[in-house]
Amino acid sequence: MTESLPCRVHGDGDPTLVYLPGLHGDWTLLGPFRQALGSRARLVEFAYPRRTGWVLEDYARFVADALLARDLQNVWLLGESFSSQVAWALVRLLLESEGTSTKTTLHFSGLILVGGFVKHPWPWGVWLAHRASASAPHWLLKRACHAYGSFAQRRHACSTSVREDFREFVERRLAPGDREAVTSRYHLIADNDLRPVARRATLPVFHLSGGIDPIVPWWHVRPWLRRHCPGFRESRILHRAGHNVLLDAPDASAAQILEWIARVDGAAAPTE
Protein backbone atom coordinates (compact mmCIF):
# COMPACT_ATOMS: atom_id res chain seq x y z
CA MET A 1 0.00 0.00 0.00
CA THR A 2 1.35 3.40 -0.99
CA GLU A 3 -1.43 5.80 0.02
CA SER A 4 -0.99 8.02 3.06
CA LEU A 5 -3.45 9.00 5.74
CA PRO A 6 -4.93 12.49 5.42
CA CYS A 7 -3.43 14.35 8.35
CA ARG A 8 -3.54 17.94 9.55
CA VAL A 9 -1.77 19.66 12.43
CA HIS A 10 -3.10 22.61 14.45
CA GLY A 11 -0.73 24.65 16.60
CA ASP A 12 2.92 24.14 17.42
CA GLY A 13 3.08 24.02 21.21
CA ASP A 14 3.36 21.27 23.76
CA PRO A 15 1.92 18.81 24.49
CA THR A 16 1.08 17.08 21.21
CA LEU A 17 -2.29 15.30 21.11
CA VAL A 18 -2.94 12.79 18.34
CA TYR A 19 -6.67 12.38 17.74
CA LEU A 20 -7.67 8.98 16.38
CA PRO A 21 -11.33 9.18 15.31
CA GLY A 22 -14.33 6.97 16.04
CA LEU A 23 -16.22 4.83 13.55
CA HIS A 24 -16.92 7.82 11.29
CA GLY A 25 -13.17 7.90 10.66
CA ASP A 26 -12.38 11.60 10.39
CA TRP A 27 -12.04 14.98 12.15
CA THR A 28 -15.46 16.40 11.23
CA LEU A 29 -16.94 16.19 14.76
CA LEU A 30 -13.85 17.52 16.52
CA GLY A 31 -14.37 21.24 15.92
CA PRO A 32 -15.79 22.20 19.35
CA PHE A 33 -13.01 20.30 21.17
CA ARG A 34 -10.36 21.82 18.89
CA GLN A 35 -11.75 25.25 19.69
CA ALA A 36 -11.86 24.51 23.43
CA LEU A 37 -8.24 23.33 23.31
CA GLY A 38 -7.11 26.52 21.58
CA SER A 39 -3.39 27.19 21.67
CA ARG A 40 -2.75 25.10 24.78
CA ALA A 41 -1.58 22.08 22.77
CA ARG A 42 -0.65 20.91 19.30
CA LEU A 43 -3.48 18.83 17.84
CA VAL A 44 -2.85 16.22 15.14
CA GLU A 45 -5.93 14.93 13.31
CA PHE A 46 -6.38 11.98 10.95
CA ALA A 47 -9.04 11.03 8.42
CA TYR A 48 -8.98 7.33 7.59
CA PRO A 49 -9.20 6.26 3.93
CA ARG A 50 -12.34 4.37 2.97
CA ARG A 51 -10.66 0.98 2.93
CA THR A 52 -12.74 -2.12 3.69
CA GLY A 53 -9.84 -4.56 3.72
CA TRP A 54 -7.71 -2.95 6.41
CA VAL A 55 -6.91 -4.72 9.68
CA LEU A 56 -5.97 -2.91 12.88
CA GLU A 57 -2.27 -3.25 12.12
CA ASP A 58 -2.79 -1.34 8.84
CA TYR A 59 -4.36 1.57 10.70
CA ALA A 60 -1.63 1.50 13.35
CA ARG A 61 1.30 1.34 10.93
CA PHE A 62 -0.05 4.15 8.76
CA VAL A 63 -0.57 6.39 11.80
CA ALA A 64 2.93 5.57 13.07
CA ASP A 65 4.48 6.29 9.66
CA ALA A 66 2.64 9.62 9.42
CA LEU A 67 3.86 10.69 12.86
CA LEU A 68 7.44 9.67 12.11
CA ALA A 69 7.37 11.47 8.75
CA ARG A 70 6.43 14.67 10.59
CA ASP A 71 8.98 14.04 13.35
CA LEU A 72 6.25 14.06 16.00
CA GLN A 73 7.66 12.45 19.13
CA ASN A 74 6.43 12.00 22.70
CA VAL A 75 2.80 12.31 21.65
CA TRP A 76 -0.36 11.60 23.60
CA LEU A 77 -2.84 9.33 21.86
CA LEU A 78 -6.55 10.18 22.08
CA GLY A 79 -8.20 6.93 21.03
CA GLU A 80 -11.87 7.68 20.49
CA SER A 81 -14.37 4.78 20.52
CA PHE A 82 -13.37 2.51 17.58
CA SER A 83 -9.90 4.05 17.49
CA SER A 84 -9.18 2.95 21.04
CA GLN A 85 -8.49 -0.31 19.18
CA VAL A 86 -6.10 1.46 16.81
CA ALA A 87 -4.36 3.04 19.81
CA TRP A 88 -3.88 -0.34 21.50
CA ALA A 89 -2.55 -1.70 18.19
CA LEU A 90 0.01 1.13 18.19
CA VAL A 91 1.02 0.17 21.73
CA ARG A 92 1.38 -3.42 20.53
CA LEU A 93 3.74 -2.27 17.76
CA LEU A 94 5.97 -0.67 20.37
CA LEU A 95 5.86 -3.69 22.67
CA GLU A 96 6.78 -5.99 19.79
CA SER A 97 9.71 -3.77 18.80
CA GLU A 98 11.30 -3.86 22.25
CA GLY A 99 14.52 -5.82 22.27
CA THR A 100 14.77 -5.96 18.47
CA SER A 101 17.25 -4.33 16.12
CA THR A 102 14.39 -2.58 14.30
CA LYS A 103 13.12 -0.71 17.33
CA THR A 104 10.99 2.25 16.28
CA THR A 105 11.95 5.76 17.35
CA LEU A 106 8.30 6.63 17.98
CA HIS A 107 7.42 7.19 21.61
CA PHE A 108 4.03 7.69 23.23
CA SER A 109 3.81 9.74 26.40
CA GLY A 110 0.44 8.24 27.25
CA LEU A 111 -2.93 6.99 26.07
CA ILE A 112 -6.33 8.51 26.77
CA LEU A 113 -9.31 6.33 25.92
CA VAL A 114 -12.17 8.62 24.90
CA GLY A 115 -15.37 6.60 25.07
CA GLY A 116 -13.01 3.71 24.40
CA PHE A 117 -12.41 0.16 25.53
CA VAL A 118 -10.05 -2.79 25.31
CA LYS A 119 -12.38 -5.64 24.29
CA HIS A 120 -15.93 -4.44 23.74
CA PRO A 121 -18.04 -5.80 26.63
CA TRP A 122 -21.17 -6.24 24.49
CA PRO A 123 -20.46 -8.37 21.39
CA TRP A 124 -24.18 -8.63 20.72
CA GLY A 125 -24.37 -4.83 20.63
CA VAL A 126 -21.55 -4.67 18.08
CA TRP A 127 -23.40 -7.25 15.96
CA LEU A 128 -26.67 -5.29 16.10
CA ALA A 129 -24.90 -2.03 15.20
CA HIS A 130 -23.17 -3.76 12.29
CA ARG A 131 -26.47 -5.09 10.97
CA ALA A 132 -28.08 -1.66 11.24
CA SER A 133 -25.17 0.01 9.47
CA ALA A 134 -25.18 -2.53 6.66
CA SER A 135 -28.93 -2.68 6.06
CA ALA A 136 -30.26 0.85 6.66
CA PRO A 137 -31.74 2.24 3.42
CA HIS A 138 -29.94 5.15 1.84
CA TRP A 139 -32.83 7.57 2.34
CA LEU A 140 -32.85 6.85 6.07
CA LEU A 141 -29.08 7.28 6.32
CA LYS A 142 -29.34 10.59 4.46
CA ARG A 143 -32.07 11.89 6.76
CA ALA A 144 -30.22 10.76 9.89
CA CYS A 145 -26.97 12.44 8.79
CA HIS A 146 -28.70 15.70 7.91
CA ALA A 147 -30.60 15.68 11.21
CA TYR A 148 -27.45 14.99 13.23
CA GLY A 149 -25.47 17.61 11.33
CA SER A 150 -28.21 20.22 11.82
CA PHE A 151 -28.46 19.46 15.53
CA ALA A 152 -24.69 19.72 15.96
CA GLN A 153 -24.60 23.03 14.11
CA ARG A 154 -27.35 24.54 16.26
CA ARG A 155 -25.65 23.42 19.44
CA HIS A 156 -21.98 24.06 18.68
CA ALA A 157 -21.57 26.20 15.56
CA CYS A 158 -19.86 29.19 17.16
CA SER A 159 -17.36 29.71 14.33
CA THR A 160 -17.18 29.36 10.56
CA SER A 161 -14.63 26.52 10.76
CA VAL A 162 -16.86 24.49 13.10
CA ARG A 163 -19.88 24.99 10.81
CA GLU A 164 -17.77 23.86 7.87
CA ASP A 165 -16.71 20.74 9.78
CA PHE A 166 -20.33 19.75 10.40
CA ARG A 167 -21.24 20.28 6.75
CA GLU A 168 -18.24 18.16 5.79
CA PHE A 169 -19.46 15.47 8.21
CA VAL A 170 -22.74 15.14 6.28
CA GLU A 171 -20.99 15.16 2.89
CA ARG A 172 -18.52 12.48 3.94
CA ARG A 173 -21.20 10.20 5.39
CA LEU A 174 -23.12 10.24 2.10
CA ALA A 175 -20.05 9.84 -0.13
CA PRO A 176 -19.60 6.58 -2.11
CA GLY A 177 -17.85 3.90 -0.08
CA ASP A 178 -18.19 5.63 3.28
CA ARG A 179 -20.92 3.34 4.65
CA GLU A 180 -18.98 0.25 3.59
CA ALA A 181 -15.82 1.52 5.31
CA VAL A 182 -17.69 2.31 8.53
CA THR A 183 -19.43 -1.06 8.46
CA SER A 184 -16.11 -2.88 8.00
CA ARG A 185 -14.82 -1.31 11.23
CA TYR A 186 -17.47 -3.17 13.22
CA HIS A 187 -15.78 -6.41 12.09
CA LEU A 188 -12.48 -5.17 13.53
CA ILE A 189 -14.13 -4.44 16.88
CA ALA A 190 -15.72 -7.88 16.97
CA ASP A 191 -12.70 -9.84 15.74
CA ASN A 192 -9.93 -8.33 17.86
CA ASP A 193 -9.06 -8.77 21.51
CA LEU A 194 -6.50 -6.26 22.78
CA ARG A 195 -6.61 -7.37 26.41
CA PRO A 196 -3.19 -9.09 26.22
CA VAL A 197 -1.71 -5.76 25.06
CA ALA A 198 -3.40 -3.76 27.82
CA ARG A 199 -2.13 -6.25 30.42
CA ARG A 200 1.45 -5.43 29.34
CA ALA A 201 1.01 -1.68 28.92
CA THR A 202 2.95 0.40 31.44
CA LEU A 203 2.59 3.80 29.77
CA PRO A 204 0.12 6.14 31.51
CA VAL A 205 -3.47 5.23 30.55
CA PHE A 206 -6.49 7.40 31.30
CA HIS A 207 -10.17 6.90 30.54
CA LEU A 208 -12.69 9.65 29.70
CA SER A 209 -16.34 8.90 29.02
CA GLY A 210 -19.77 10.45 28.90
CA GLY A 211 -22.17 9.26 31.58
CA ILE A 212 -24.99 8.74 29.07
CA ASP A 213 -23.32 6.15 26.86
CA PRO A 214 -25.40 3.23 25.53
CA ILE A 215 -22.68 2.35 23.00
CA VAL A 216 -19.62 1.61 25.15
CA PRO A 217 -20.54 0.80 28.78
CA TRP A 218 -17.97 2.63 30.89
CA TRP A 219 -19.21 0.76 33.99
CA HIS A 220 -17.65 -2.39 32.47
CA VAL A 221 -14.57 -0.76 30.92
CA ARG A 222 -13.32 1.13 33.98
CA PRO A 223 -13.28 -1.82 36.44
CA TRP A 224 -11.40 -3.97 33.92
CA LEU A 225 -8.74 -1.30 33.44
CA ARG A 226 -8.33 -0.90 37.20
CA ARG A 227 -7.80 -4.62 37.72
CA HIS A 228 -5.75 -5.59 34.70
CA CYS A 229 -3.92 -2.64 33.07
CA PRO A 230 -0.67 -1.83 34.95
CA GLY A 231 -0.43 1.64 33.36
CA PHE A 232 -3.97 2.69 34.24
CA ARG A 233 -4.04 5.91 36.24
CA GLU A 234 -7.52 7.40 36.41
CA SER A 235 -10.98 7.60 34.88
CA ARG A 236 -13.47 10.46 34.70
CA ILE A 237 -17.12 10.26 33.73
CA LEU A 238 -18.76 13.47 32.51
CA HIS A 239 -22.29 12.60 33.52
CA ARG A 240 -24.21 14.99 31.26
CA ALA A 241 -22.35 13.98 28.12
CA GLY A 242 -23.07 11.13 25.71
CA HIS A 243 -20.85 8.70 23.86
CA ASN A 244 -19.15 11.42 21.81
CA VAL A 245 -17.84 13.15 24.91
CA LEU A 246 -15.43 15.48 23.05
CA LEU A 247 -18.40 16.88 21.11
CA ASP A 248 -20.89 16.94 23.98
CA ALA A 249 -18.56 18.43 26.61
CA PRO A 250 -15.60 19.99 24.76
CA ASP A 251 -14.55 22.45 27.46
CA ALA A 252 -14.62 19.94 30.32
CA SER A 253 -12.91 17.32 28.15
CA ALA A 254 -10.10 19.66 27.12
CA ALA A 255 -9.55 20.81 30.71
CA GLN A 256 -9.44 17.24 32.05
CA ILE A 257 -7.11 15.95 29.34
CA LEU A 258 -4.67 18.81 29.84
CA GLU A 259 -4.77 18.34 33.61
CA TRP A 260 -3.90 14.64 33.27
CA ILE A 261 -1.04 15.43 30.90
CA ALA A 262 0.33 18.17 33.15
CA ARG A 263 0.24 15.77 36.08
CA VAL A 264 2.23 13.09 34.23
CA ASP A 265 4.68 15.57 32.68
CA GLY A 266 5.19 17.22 36.05
CA ALA A 267 5.93 13.89 37.70
CA ALA A 268 8.39 13.03 34.94
CA ALA A 269 10.22 16.36 35.06
CA PRO A 270 13.63 16.24 36.73
CA THR A 271 13.90 17.94 40.12
CA GLU A 272 16.32 20.78 40.66
C-alpha positions in Angstrom: 0.0 0.0 0.0 1.4 3.4 -1.0 -1.4 5.8 0.0 -1.0 8.0 3.1 -3.4 9.0 5.7 -4.9 12.5 5.4 -3.4 14.4 8.4 -3.5 17.9 9.6 -1.8 19.7 12.4 -3.1 22.6 14.4 -0.7 24.7 16.6 2.9 24.1 17.4 3.1 24.0 21.2 3.4 21.3 23.8 1.9 18.8 24.5 1.1 17.1 21.2 -2.3 15.3 21.1 -2.9 12.8 18.3 -6.7 12.4 17.7 -7.7 9.0 16.4 -11.3 9.2 15.3 -14.3 7.0 16.0 -16.2 4.8 13.6 -16.9 7.8 11.3 -13.2 7.9 10.7 -12.4 11.6 10.4 -12.0 15.0 12.1 -15.5 16.4 11.2 -16.9 16.2 14.8 -13.8 17.5 16.5 -14.4 21.2 15.9 -15.8 22.2 19.3 -13.0 20.3 21.2 -10.4 21.8 18.9 -11.7 25.2 19.7 -11.9 24.5 23.4 -8.2 23.3 23.3 -7.1 26.5 21.6 -3.4 27.2 21.7 -2.8 25.1 24.8 -1.6 22.1 22.8 -0.6 20.9 19.3 -3.5 18.8 17.8 -2.8 16.2 15.1 -5.9 14.9 13.3 -6.4 12.0 11.0 -9.0 11.0 8.4 -9.0 7.3 7.6 -9.2 6.3 3.9 -12.3 4.4 3.0 -10.7 1.0 2.9 -12.7 -2.1 3.7 -9.8 -4.6 3.7 -7.7 -3.0 6.4 -6.9 -4.7 9.7 -6.0 -2.9 12.9 -2.3 -3.3 12.1 -2.8 -1.3 8.8 -4.4 1.6 10.7 -1.6 1.5 13.3 1.3 1.3 10.9 0.0 4.2 8.8 -0.6 6.4 11.8 2.9 5.6 13.1 4.5 6.3 9.7 2.6 9.6 9.4 3.9 10.7 12.9 7.4 9.7 12.1 7.4 11.5 8.8 6.4 14.7 10.6 9.0 14.0 13.4 6.3 14.1 16.0 7.7 12.5 19.1 6.4 12.0 22.7 2.8 12.3 21.6 -0.4 11.6 23.6 -2.8 9.3 21.9 -6.5 10.2 22.1 -8.2 6.9 21.0 -11.9 7.7 20.5 -14.4 4.8 20.5 -13.4 2.5 17.6 -9.9 4.0 17.5 -9.2 2.9 21.0 -8.5 -0.3 19.2 -6.1 1.5 16.8 -4.4 3.0 19.8 -3.9 -0.3 21.5 -2.6 -1.7 18.2 0.0 1.1 18.2 1.0 0.2 21.7 1.4 -3.4 20.5 3.7 -2.3 17.8 6.0 -0.7 20.4 5.9 -3.7 22.7 6.8 -6.0 19.8 9.7 -3.8 18.8 11.3 -3.9 22.2 14.5 -5.8 22.3 14.8 -6.0 18.5 17.2 -4.3 16.1 14.4 -2.6 14.3 13.1 -0.7 17.3 11.0 2.3 16.3 12.0 5.8 17.4 8.3 6.6 18.0 7.4 7.2 21.6 4.0 7.7 23.2 3.8 9.7 26.4 0.4 8.2 27.3 -2.9 7.0 26.1 -6.3 8.5 26.8 -9.3 6.3 25.9 -12.2 8.6 24.9 -15.4 6.6 25.1 -13.0 3.7 24.4 -12.4 0.2 25.5 -10.0 -2.8 25.3 -12.4 -5.6 24.3 -15.9 -4.4 23.7 -18.0 -5.8 26.6 -21.2 -6.2 24.5 -20.5 -8.4 21.4 -24.2 -8.6 20.7 -24.4 -4.8 20.6 -21.5 -4.7 18.1 -23.4 -7.2 16.0 -26.7 -5.3 16.1 -24.9 -2.0 15.2 -23.2 -3.8 12.3 -26.5 -5.1 11.0 -28.1 -1.7 11.2 -25.2 0.0 9.5 -25.2 -2.5 6.7 -28.9 -2.7 6.1 -30.3 0.8 6.7 -31.7 2.2 3.4 -29.9 5.2 1.8 -32.8 7.6 2.3 -32.9 6.8 6.1 -29.1 7.3 6.3 -29.3 10.6 4.5 -32.1 11.9 6.8 -30.2 10.8 9.9 -27.0 12.4 8.8 -28.7 15.7 7.9 -30.6 15.7 11.2 -27.4 15.0 13.2 -25.5 17.6 11.3 -28.2 20.2 11.8 -28.5 19.5 15.5 -24.7 19.7 16.0 -24.6 23.0 14.1 -27.4 24.5 16.3 -25.7 23.4 19.4 -22.0 24.1 18.7 -21.6 26.2 15.6 -19.9 29.2 17.2 -17.4 29.7 14.3 -17.2 29.4 10.6 -14.6 26.5 10.8 -16.9 24.5 13.1 -19.9 25.0 10.8 -17.8 23.9 7.9 -16.7 20.7 9.8 -20.3 19.7 10.4 -21.2 20.3 6.8 -18.2 18.2 5.8 -19.5 15.5 8.2 -22.7 15.1 6.3 -21.0 15.2 2.9 -18.5 12.5 3.9 -21.2 10.2 5.4 -23.1 10.2 2.1 -20.0 9.8 -0.1 -19.6 6.6 -2.1 -17.9 3.9 -0.1 -18.2 5.6 3.3 -20.9 3.3 4.6 -19.0 0.3 3.6 -15.8 1.5 5.3 -17.7 2.3 8.5 -19.4 -1.1 8.5 -16.1 -2.9 8.0 -14.8 -1.3 11.2 -17.5 -3.2 13.2 -15.8 -6.4 12.1 -12.5 -5.2 13.5 -14.1 -4.4 16.9 -15.7 -7.9 17.0 -12.7 -9.8 15.7 -9.9 -8.3 17.9 -9.1 -8.8 21.5 -6.5 -6.3 22.8 -6.6 -7.4 26.4 -3.2 -9.1 26.2 -1.7 -5.8 25.1 -3.4 -3.8 27.8 -2.1 -6.2 30.4 1.5 -5.4 29.3 1.0 -1.7 28.9 2.9 0.4 31.4 2.6 3.8 29.8 0.1 6.1 31.5 -3.5 5.2 30.6 -6.5 7.4 31.3 -10.2 6.9 30.5 -12.7 9.6 29.7 -16.3 8.9 29.0 -19.8 10.4 28.9 -22.2 9.3 31.6 -25.0 8.7 29.1 -23.3 6.1 26.9 -25.4 3.2 25.5 -22.7 2.3 23.0 -19.6 1.6 25.2 -20.5 0.8 28.8 -18.0 2.6 30.9 -19.2 0.8 34.0 -17.7 -2.4 32.5 -14.6 -0.8 30.9 -13.3 1.1 34.0 -13.3 -1.8 36.4 -11.4 -4.0 33.9 -8.7 -1.3 33.4 -8.3 -0.9 37.2 -7.8 -4.6 37.7 -5.7 -5.6 34.7 -3.9 -2.6 33.1 -0.7 -1.8 34.9 -0.4 1.6 33.4 -4.0 2.7 34.2 -4.0 5.9 36.2 -7.5 7.4 36.4 -11.0 7.6 34.9 -13.5 10.5 34.7 -17.1 10.3 33.7 -18.8 13.5 32.5 -22.3 12.6 33.5 -24.2 15.0 31.3 -22.3 14.0 28.1 -23.1 11.1 25.7 -20.9 8.7 23.9 -19.2 11.4 21.8 -17.8 13.2 24.9 -15.4 15.5 23.1 -18.4 16.9 21.1 -20.9 16.9 24.0 -18.6 18.4 26.6 -15.6 20.0 24.8 -14.5 22.5 27.5 -14.6 19.9 30.3 -12.9 17.3 28.1 -10.1 19.7 27.1 -9.6 20.8 30.7 -9.4 17.2 32.0 -7.1 15.9 29.3 -4.7 18.8 29.8 -4.8 18.3 33.6 -3.9 14.6 33.3 -1.0 15.4 30.9 0.3 18.2 33.1 0.2 15.8 36.1 2.2 13.1 34.2 4.7 15.6 32.7 5.2 17.2 36.1 5.9 13.9 37.7 8.4 13.0 34.9 10.2 16.4 35.1 13.6 16.2 36.7 13.9 17.9 40.1 16.3 20.8 40.7 
